[in-house]
Amino acid sequence: MATNLVEIFGTKVFSDKVMKERLSAETYEALHLTIEEGKPLTIEIANEVASAMKDWALENGATHYTHWFQPMTGITAEKHDSFLDLNRQGEVITKFNGKTLIKGEPDASSFPSGGLRATFEARGYTAWDPSSYAFIKDGSLCIPTAFCSYGGEILDKKTPLLRSMEALNKQSLRILRLFGNTKTTKVNATVGAEQEYFLIDKKVGETRLDIVHTGRTLFGAKPPKGQEMEDHYFGAIKHRVSNFMKDLDDKLWRLGVLSKTKHNEAAPAQHELAPLFTTVNIATDQNQITMELMKSLAGKHNMLCLLHEKPFAAVNGSGKHNNWSLSTDNGINLLEPGETPYENAQFLLFLTAVIKGVDEYQDLLRLSAASAGNDLRLGANEAPPAIISIFLGDELTEILEAVQHNATYKGKKKSTMQIGVSMLPAFPRDTTDRNRTSPLAFTGNKFEFRMLGSSFSIACTNYIINTIVAESLAQFADTLEKADDFHKALTELIAKSYKKHKRIIYNGNSYSQEWVEEAERRGLSNHASTVDAIPCFASEKNVKLLEKHGVLSRSEINSRMEILLEIYSKTINIEALTMLEMAKKQILPSVLAYERKIVEMALNKKLLDENFDRSVETDLINSLSALTKKLYENIHKLESHTSNANKGDDALEKARFYHEYVFSDMTSLREVCDKLEGLVDKNDWPFPTYSDLLYSIK
């Protein structure tokens, strides 16, 4: 029986439609005032919502409820309680009230806090976020919440995002009022997060300790065939993968996730899912749901879903393209140029606000994509470099140049694509090509941030983009609100801002070495590694920005910096220990056994034939012996540095030690082992190779 997409969509979501059906008109309107305008939520309203939510959940098969939140681990957290309770007579009833809906009290002691609280200070609170819809997953009603400590410090990724949305809305409305727009009451950032991932056979993948412990391969020689033929990209989807994708789409649609596009990506075993745009807080929740479902459903299809940024060294890694735009509550995209963008002053002002914000806060945007995994991907001719820049395309760049120089822009007539086959329809050519090498590319009516790693929460990137644009708009509004001649002041403001910040615009090949050199001449920042980028979080300029707009306090910023550094160090530590275990207990014994086999073979041949030429065996034995010696030396070097890495309490110094010494040792150890893999018989190599993994799904 065919699936009716419209009928199944959102059936597991306590959506606006469901609320309208189940709540009284007064409660429904009051709840919307809370969501849209921040009006206080009374306990009476919360009780009615909770009752309706419980009844709906029970009708849809739920037995438990959980406050679903996003701690600083980067994944989601949930503690499940059943709806069962006892009344005064000792009879079993179902219970869920407004107090329970609004507030939960999970133990916060085991979540990262970055020093905001002592380990023994265990109490934490989850607070209902009514702007994100509750949903049913695996028999539990999941209620999206914020998460904070007993002292009120935020411990999650969601709250700064909600705060930044309020700041962006406030400053955007100031600008719109100056243009005479009195109808718009809210401006939201909207996001569509494209998600890349790898699928490999579960049975094959689980035999490798590195995939099990770290989500990526720490060893692996380049396979004979990788992505050189470019035959996997947009190719026919394999049957097992197709079944997984169908299952994933079905589950996502029922959860209200607007899953739209699916296809094979560039590398073997790599794929992508892209949703439609939605409000940034909902998009953040839905991307977390998507990643969680990808991993759980892959297991049901006897596959492993790898969300690491670089699971295989020999082929492209995986990113997450964060498509960001601005929309009003009455359906206007503020980044839509229109047919005549050179006459669209409002669009040009919002565009300039993004350019200014990105240029002034390059370091903040860079650190939002910083992690040990993403360090392996950025700048590797498969992802943008660590240098932040904006691609605008020729037309918009020429328009802004004309504004800066007070010149007339004559405009370009849209041309028509002529393919040369009469039966094929003609269609208009876009005014600019796409630039896949740019970290932040304007793609028609949105900005596509391509630096994010595939495993990232999109919350940090988006609260940073929201905040830096809000700051630009605030400064613009301060100037324009005082102007005697609005239109003259507007033109001068766009021209002045563009001239000052156009160094961030680059329409060329961001992968090239020429751009690295040019960026340095322009004075752009280049934080090549995570350890370089993270300290920027706490610079005075960035602290003032985030505090001014109420997004993060100084202590919350410092705690996040500590957490990011700790995560980096722990990630490298786990990888190093896993490498050592594989090298000592799997690779070294296998290589020695194979070397012994070759020696015995040579000796046996010599016994049978006195004239036997042992040059082949001798060369192989010598090569194996030399590499085995290097392997043994590198193992001891990595062991020594890893054991010394955790000495001291300074998180930054510890992370630097891991980066400069431990990670460097890991690279050297891998190089030796990958060479050995090329010499040892496949049947004697202790775990599946890249060819086995990348082509494990038939």
C-alpha positions in Angstrom: 0.0 0.0 0.0 1.4 3.4 -1.0 2.4 5.8 1.7 0.3 9.0 1.9 2.9 11.5 2.7 0.5 14.2 3.8 -1.4 11.9 6.1 1.6 10.5 7.9 3.5 13.7 8.1 3.8 15.0 11.7 1.6 12.2 13.2 4.1 11.8 16.0 4.3 15.5 16.8 2.2 17.5 19.2 2.0 20.2 16.5 0.2 23.5 16.3 -2.7 21.7 14.5 -3.0 19.2 17.4 -2.9 22.0 20.0 -5.6 23.9 18.2 -7.8 20.9 18.2 -7.2 19.8 21.8 -6.8 23.1 23.7 -9.4 25.7 24.5 -9.3 28.8 22.4 -8.1 30.9 25.3 -5.3 28.5 26.2 -4.2 28.2 22.6 -4.0 31.9 22.2 -2.2 32.4 25.5 0.4 29.7 24.6 1.0 31.5 21.3 1.6 34.8 23.1 4.2 33.0 25.2 5.9 31.6 22.1 5.7 34.7 19.9 6.0 37.5 22.5 7.5 35.9 25.6 4.4 36.5 27.7 4.5 34.7 31.1 3.0 31.2 31.1 0.6 30.6 34.0 0.3 27.3 35.8 -3.3 27.0 34.7 -2.3 27.2 31.0 0.5 24.7 31.7 -1.9 22.3 33.3 -4.3 22.3 30.4 -1.4 21.9 27.9 0.0 19.0 30.0 -3.3 17.2 30.2 -3.9 17.5 26.4 -0.3 16.4 25.7 -0.6 13.4 28.0 -3.9 12.3 26.5 -2.6 12.7 22.9 0.6 10.8 23.8 -1.2 7.9 25.4 -3.6 7.6 22.4 -0.5 7.3 20.2 1.1 4.5 22.2 3.4 6.4 24.5 4.0 5.0 28.0 6.7 7.4 29.3 7.7 11.1 29.0 11.1 12.7 29.1 12.6 16.2 29.1 14.7 16.0 25.9 17.7 18.4 26.1 21.0 19.1 24.4 23.9 19.3 26.9 27.4 20.4 26.0 28.3 16.8 25.0 26.9 17.7 21.5 24.3 14.9 21.6 20.9 14.7 23.2 20.0 13.6 26.7 16.8 12.1 28.1 15.6 10.6 31.4 12.3 8.6 31.0 9.4 8.5 33.6 6.2 6.6 33.0 2.9 8.3 33.2 1.9 5.8 36.0 1.2 7.1 39.5 -1.0 6.2 42.5 -3.9 8.1 43.8 -4.7 8.4 47.6 -6.6 5.1 47.5 -3.5 3.3 46.1 -5.1 2.9 42.7 -3.0 3.1 39.5 -3.7 6.2 37.5 -1.9 8.2 34.8 -0.6 11.6 35.8 1.2 14.4 34.0 0.6 18.0 35.1 1.8 21.5 34.3 4.5 21.5 37.0 6.0 18.4 35.5 5.8 19.8 32.0 7.5 23.1 32.9 10.3 21.8 35.0 12.4 18.6 35.3 15.3 17.9 37.7 17.9 15.6 36.1 21.2 15.0 37.8 23.6 17.5 36.3 26.8 16.2 37.9 27.9 14.0 35.0 27.4 16.6 32.2 30.2 18.9 31.1 30.1 22.3 33.0 33.5 23.7 32.3 34.0 24.6 35.9 30.6 26.4 36.4 29.9 24.1 39.3 31.7 21.6 41.5 31.2 17.8 40.9 29.2 17.4 44.2 26.7 20.1 43.0 24.5 17.7 41.3 21.2 19.5 40.9 20.2 20.7 37.4 16.9 21.9 35.9 15.3 21.4 32.5 12.8 24.0 31.4 10.1 23.4 28.8 10.8 25.2 25.4 7.2 25.8 24.1 8.6 27.1 20.8 9.7 23.5 19.8 7.0 20.9 19.4 6.9 17.8 21.7 7.1 14.5 19.8 6.9 10.7 20.4 9.9 8.6 19.9 10.3 4.9 20.9 7.2 5.0 23.1 8.2 8.2 25.0 6.8 11.7 24.8 9.9 13.9 24.2 9.5 17.4 25.5 12.2 19.8 24.1 13.8 21.7 27.0 16.6 24.0 28.0 19.1 22.9 30.6 20.7 24.9 33.4 22.5 24.4 36.7 21.1 25.1 40.2 22.8 28.5 40.1 21.1 29.4 36.8 24.1 29.0 34.5 23.1 27.4 31.2 24.6 24.0 30.5 23.2 23.3 27.1 23.4 24.3 23.4 19.8 25.3 23.0 19.5 28.2 25.4 22.1 30.5 23.7 20.3 29.8 20.4 17.0 30.9 21.8 18.6 34.0 23.3 20.2 34.9 20.0 16.9 34.5 18.2 15.4 37.2 20.4 18.4 39.5 19.8 18.2 39.0 16.0 14.4 39.6 16.0 14.7 42.8 18.1 17.3 44.4 15.8 15.7 43.2 12.6 12.4 44.8 13.6 14.2 48.1 14.2 15.5 48.1 10.6 12.1 47.1 9.1 10.3 49.9 11.0 12.8 52.4 9.4 11.6 51.1 6.0 8.0 51.7 6.9 7.1 48.0 7.7 4.7 48.1 10.5 3.0 44.8 9.8 5.9 42.4 10.6 5.9 41.4 14.3 8.6 38.8 14.2 11.8 38.0 12.2 13.3 34.5 12.4 16.5 32.9 11.2 15.6 29.9 9.1 17.9 27.0 8.5 18.2 23.9 6.3 21.0 21.6 7.5 22.3 19.2 4.8 23.7 16.1 6.5 26.5 13.9 5.0 27.2 10.4 6.4 28.8 7.1 5.6 27.2 3.7 5.7 29.2 0.5 6.0 28.3 -3.1 6.7 27.9 -3.6 10.5 29.5 -7.0 10.6 32.6 -5.7 8.8 32.8 -2.4 10.7 32.5 -3.9 14.2 35.6 -5.9 13.7 37.7 -2.7 13.8 38.5 -1.3 17.3 39.0 2.2 15.9 35.6 2.4 14.3 34.0 1.0 17.5 35.8 3.4 19.9 36.3 6.5 17.8 33.9 6.4 14.9 36.8 6.7 12.4 39.6 4.6 11.0 43.0 5.3 12.6 44.8 3.0 10.2 44.2 2.2 6.6 46.2 2.3 3.4 44.7 4.0 0.3 42.5 1.5 -1.6 43.1 0.8 -5.3 39.9 2.6 -6.1 38.5 5.5 -4.1 36.5 8.3 -5.6 38.8 9.0 -8.6 36.3 7.9 -11.2 33.6 10.1 -9.6 31.1 7.3 -10.3 29.5 7.2 -6.9 28.3 10.9 -6.8 24.6 11.0 -7.7 24.9 7.3 -8.8 22.2 4.7 -8.5 21.5 4.0 -4.8 22.2 0.4 -3.7 19.3 -1.7 -2.6 20.3 -2.0 1.1 21.0 1.7 1.3 17.8 2.6 -0.5 15.8 0.5 2.0 17.5 2.4 4.9 16.8 5.7 3.3 13.1 4.8 2.8 12.9 3.8 6.5 14.7 6.9 7.6 12.4 9.2 5.5 9.3 7.5 6.9 10.4 7.9 10.5 11.5 11.5 10.0 8.3 12.5 8.2 6.2 11.1 11.1 8.3 13.2 13.4 7.6 16.4 11.4 11.1 16.6 9.9 10.9 17.9 6.3 13.3 15.4 4.8 13.5 16.4 1.1 16.6 15.2 -0.8 18.7 12.0 -0.7 21.6 11.0 -2.9 25.0 9.4 -3.0 27.9 11.7 -2.2 31.4 11.9 -3.7 33.1 9.1 -1.7 32.3 5.5 -1.9 29.8 4.6 0.9 29.0 8.3 1.5 25.5 9.8 1.2 23.6 12.9 2.0 20.2 14.0 3.3 18.8 17.5 3.0 15.7 18.9 4.6 13.5 21.9 3.8 14.0 25.1 5.7 12.4 25.8 9.1 12.9 28.1 12.0 16.5 27.7 13.4 15.5 26.3 16.8 13.3 23.7 15.3 15.9 23.0 12.6 18.5 22.4 15.4 16.2 19.9 17.2 15.4 18.1 14.0 19.0 17.8 12.9 19.7 16.1 16.3 16.8 13.8 15.7 18.0 13.0 12.2 21.5 12.1 13.4 20.1 9.9 16.2 17.8 8.1 13.8 20.5 7.6 11.2 22.6 5.7 13.7 19.8 3.6 15.3 18.1 2.7 12.0 21.4 1.8 10.3 21.8 -0.9 13.0 18.4 -2.3 12.2 19.5 -2.6 8.5 22.8 -4.4 9.6 24.8 -1.3 8.8 26.9 1.3 10.7 26.3 5.0 10.2 29.5 6.9 10.6 29.0 10.6 11.3 32.7 11.4 11.9 34.1 14.2 9.8 36.9 12.0 8.4 36.2 8.3 8.9 38.5 7.4 6.0 41.7 9.2 5.2 41.8 8.3 1.6 38.5 9.9 0.5 36.4 12.9 1.2 35.1 13.5 4.7 31.6 14.5 5.7 30.3 18.0 6.5 27.1 19.6 7.3 26.0 22.6 5.1 24.2 25.1 7.2 21.9 27.1 5.0 20.9 30.3 6.9 18.4 33.0 5.9 16.0 35.6 7.5 12.3 35.5 7.2 9.4 37.5 8.6 6.3 36.1 10.1 4.3 37.3 7.0 6.5 35.3 4.6 9.1 37.8 3.4 12.7 36.5 2.9 14.9 39.4 3.8 17.8 38.0 1.9 15.8 37.6 -1.4 17.4 40.0 -3.9 14.4 40.2 -6.2 14.5 40.8 -9.9 16.4 44.1 -9.4 18.7 43.7 -6.4 20.4 47.0 -7.2 17.1 48.8 -6.5 16.4 46.7 -3.4 17.9 48.9 -0.6 16.4 46.8 2.2 18.0 43.6 0.8 21.4 45.4 0.3 21.3 46.6 3.9 20.7 43.1 5.4 23.3 41.7 3.0 25.8 44.3 4.2 25.0 43.4 7.8 26.0 39.8 7.2 29.2 40.9 5.4 30.1 43.3 8.3 29.3 40.8 11.0 31.3 38.0 9.4 34.3 40.2 8.8 34.4 41.6 12.4 33.8 38.2 14.0 35.7 35.8 11.7 37.2 34.0 14.7 33.9 33.3 16.4 32.5 31.8 13.2 35.6 29.7 12.7 35.6 28.3 16.3 31.9 27.2 15.7 33.4 24.6 13.3 36.3 23.6 15.5 36.9 20.0 16.6 39.5 17.3 16.4 37.5 15.5 13.8 36.9 18.6 11.6 40.6 19.5 11.7 41.2 16.4 9.6 38.7 17.6 7.0 39.1 21.4 6.6 41.3 22.6 3.8 41.9 19.2 2.4 40.5 20.0 -1.1 37.2 18.6 0.0 36.0 21.2 2.4 36.7 25.0 2.8 39.9 26.1 4.5 40.1 27.4 8.0 40.1 30.9 6.6 36.7 32.6 6.7 35.5 34.3 3.6 32.2 35.1 1.7 31.3 34.2 -1.8 28.8 36.7 -3.3 29.1 36.2 -7.0 29.9 38.7 -9.6 26.6 40.4 -9.8 26.2 41.3 -6.2 29.8 42.2 -5.9 29.5 44.6 -8.8 26.3 46.1 -7.3 28.0 46.8 -4.0 31.1 48.2 -5.9 28.7 50.6 -7.7 27.1 51.7 -4.4 30.5 52.3 -2.9 31.7 54.4 -5.8 28.3 56.1 -6.2 28.2 54.8 -9.8 25.3 53.7 -11.9 24.8 49.9 -12.1 23.3 49.1 -15.5 22.5 45.5 -14.5 22.8 42.3 -16.4 20.1 40.8 -18.5 19.5 37.2 -17.6 20.6 34.9 -20.4 19.0 31.7 -21.5 20.7 28.3 -21.4 20.9 26.9 -24.9 22.0 23.3 -24.8 21.9 22.6 -28.5 19.2 20.0 -28.6 15.9 21.3 -30.0 13.6 19.1 -28.0 15.1 20.3 -24.7 13.5 23.3 -23.1 15.3 26.6 -22.7 15.6 27.9 -19.2 17.1 31.1 -17.6 20.8 31.0 -16.5 21.5 32.0 -12.9 23.4 35.3 -12.6 26.2 33.6 -10.8 27.7 30.1 -10.5 27.9 28.2 -7.2 31.2 28.2 -5.3 31.7 24.9 -3.4 35.1 26.0 -2.1 33.8 28.9 -0.1 33.2 28.7 3.6 30.2 31.0 3.4 28.5 31.3 0.0 25.5 33.4 -0.9 23.3 31.0 -2.9 20.4 33.0 -4.2 18.5 34.0 -1.0 20.5 32.4 1.8 24.0 31.9 3.1 25.5 28.4 3.0 28.0 27.8 5.7 30.0 24.8 4.6 32.6 24.5 7.3 30.5 22.6 9.9 31.5 19.0 10.6 28.9 16.2 10.0 28.7 15.3 13.7 28.2 18.9 15.0 25.1 20.4 16.6 24.1 23.3 14.4 23.2 25.4 17.6 26.6 27.1 18.1 27.1 28.2 14.5 23.6 29.6 14.3 23.7 31.5 17.6 26.9 33.0 16.5 25.6 34.0 13.0 22.4 35.3 14.7 24.4 37.4 17.2 26.9 38.9 14.8 24.2 39.9 12.3 22.1 41.3 15.2 25.1 43.5 16.2 25.5 44.8 12.7 21.8 45.6 12.5 21.9 47.3 15.9 24.7 49.6 14.8 22.9 50.3 11.5 19.7 51.1 13.3 21.6 53.5 15.7 22.9 55.4 12.7 19.7 55.5 10.6 17.3 56.3 13.5 19.3 59.6 14.0 19.4 60.5 10.3 17.7 63.6 8.9 17.7 62.2 5.4 17.0 58.5 5.7 17.7 57.6 2.0 20.9 59.5 1.8 22.1 58.1 5.1 21.2 54.6 4.0 23.2 54.8 0.8 26.2 56.2 2.6 25.9 53.5 5.3 25.9 50.6 2.8 28.8 52.2 0.8 30.9 52.8 3.9 30.3 49.4 5.5 31.0 47.5 2.2 34.2 49.5 1.7 35.4 48.7 5.2 34.6 45.0 5.2 34.8 43.9 1.5 38.2 42.2 2.3 36.1 39.2 3.5 34.6 38.7 0.0 36.4 36.3 -2.2 34.8 34.8 -5.4 37.7 32.6 -6.4 39.0 29.2 -5.5 39.3 29.0 -1.7 41.2 25.7 -2.0 44.2 27.3 -3.7 47.5 28.3 -2.0 47.1 31.6 -3.8 44.1 32.4 -1.6 46.0 31.5 1.6 48.6 34.0 0.6 46.0 36.6 -0.5 44.0 36.2 2.7 47.2 36.9 4.8 47.8 40.1 2.8 44.2 41.1 3.5 44.7 40.6 7.2 42.2 37.8 7.5 42.6 35.4 10.4 43.7 31.8 9.8 43.2 29.6 12.8 44.4 26.4 11.2 43.6 24.0 14.1 41.0 23.7 16.9 43.6 24.5 19.5 44.3 27.8 17.7 40.6 28.7 17.3 39.1 27.9 20.7 40.9 30.6 22.7 39.2 33.2 20.5 36.0 32.5 22.3 37.1 34.4 25.4 38.7 37.5 23.7 37.4 40.7 25.1 35.7 41.7 21.8 33.7 38.5 21.6 32.8 38.5 25.3 31.4 42.1 24.9 29.4 41.0 21.9 27.8 38.0 23.5 27.1 39.8 26.8 25.7 42.8 25.1 23.0 40.8 23.3 22.3 38.5 26.3 23.4 35.4 24.6 26.2 34.2 26.9 27.8 35.7 30.1 31.5 35.8 30.6 31.4 32.8 32.9 29.3 30.9 30.5 31.8 31.7 27.7 34.7 30.6 29.8 33.0 27.4 30.7 32.3 26.6 27.0 35.9 27.3 26.1 37.0 24.9 28.9 34.6 22.2 27.7 35.7 22.5 24.0 39.3 22.1 25.1 38.5 19.2 27.3 36.6 17.4 24.5 39.5 18.0 22.1 42.0 16.5 24.6 39.8 13.6 25.5 39.1 12.8 21.8 42.8 12.7 20.9 43.5 10.6 24.1 40.9 8.0 23.2 42.2 7.8 19.6 45.8 7.5 20.9 45.0 4.7 23.3 43.0 2.9 20.6 45.9 3.2 18.2 48.3 1.8 20.8 46.0 -1.2 21.5 45.6 -2.0 17.8 49.3 -1.5 17.1 50.6 -3.6 20.0 48.0 -6.3 20.1 47.0 -6.7 16.5 49.4 -5.1 14.0 52.8 -5.9 15.6 52.0 -9.6 16.3 50.5 -10.0 12.8 53.6 -8.4 11.1 56.0 -10.5 13.1 54.1 -13.7 12.3 54.1 -12.8 8.6 57.8 -12.0 8.7 58.5 -15.4 10.3 56.4 -17.1 7.6 58.5 -15.5 4.9 61.8 -16.5 6.6 60.6 -20.1 7.0 59.6 -20.1 3.3 63.0 -18.9 2.2 64.8 -21.4 4.4 62.7 -24.3 3.1 63.3 -23.3 -0.5 67.1 -23.1 0.2 67.0 -26.6 1.6 65.3 -27.9 -1.5 67.5 -26.0 -4.0 71.1 -24.9 -3.2 71.0 -22.5 -6.1 67.8 -20.8 -4.9 68.0 -17.0 -5.2 66.5 -15.5 -2.1 66.6 -11.9 -3.3 62.8 -11.4 -3.3 62.3 -12.9 0.1 65.4 -11.1 1.4 64.2 -7.7 0.2 60.7 -8.3 1.7 62.2 -9.4 5.0 64.5 -6.4 5.1 61.6 -4.1 4.4 59.4 -5.7 7.0 62.2 -5.6 9.6 63.0 -2.0 9.0 59.3 -0.9 9.2 58.7 -3.2 12.2 61.6 -1.5 14.0 60.0 1.9 13.2 56.6 0.6 14.4 58.1 -0.5 17.7 59.9 2.9 18.2 56.8 4.9 17.3 54.6 2.8 19.7 57.0 3.7 22.6 57.1 7.4 21.6 53.3 7.6 21.4 53.0 5.8 24.7 55.4 8.2 26.4 53.7 11.3 25.2 50.2 10.0 25.9 51.1 9.1 29.5 52.5 12.7 30.0 49.7 14.5 28.3 47.3 14.7 31.2 49.8 16.1 33.7 48.9 19.7 34.7 45.5 21.4 35.1 45.6 24.0 32.4 43.1 22.9 29.7 44.7 25.0 26.9 48.2 23.8 27.6 47.0 20.2 27.7 45.2 20.6 24.4 48.3 22.1 22.8 50.4 19.2 24.1 47.9 16.7 22.5 48.0 18.7 19.3 51.7 19.2 19.0 53.0 15.9 20.3 50.4 13.1 20.7 48.6 13.8 17.4 51.9 14.2 15.6 53.0 10.8 17.0 49.7 9.3 15.9 50.4 10.5 12.3 53.9 9.0 12.3 52.6 5.6 13.7 49.8 5.5 11.1 52.3 6.2 8.3 54.4 3.2 9.3 51.4 0.8 9.7 49.9 1.8 6.4 53.1 1.0 4.7 53.2 -2.4 6.4 49.6 -3.1 5.3 50.9 -2.8 1.7 53.5 -5.5 2.3 51.6 -8.0 4.5 49.4 -10.7 2.9 45.8 -9.6 3.1 44.9 -12.9 4.9 47.5 -12.1 7.6 46.4 -8.5 8.1 44.5 -8.4 11.4 41.4 -6.3 10.4 39.4 -5.3 7.3 41.1 -2.9 4.9 39.6 0.2 3.3 38.5 -1.8 0.3 36.7 -4.2 2.6 35.0 -1.3 4.4 34.2 1.2 1.6 32.7 -1.6 -0.6 31.2 -3.7 2.2 27.6 -2.9 1.1 26.7 -4.8 -2.1 
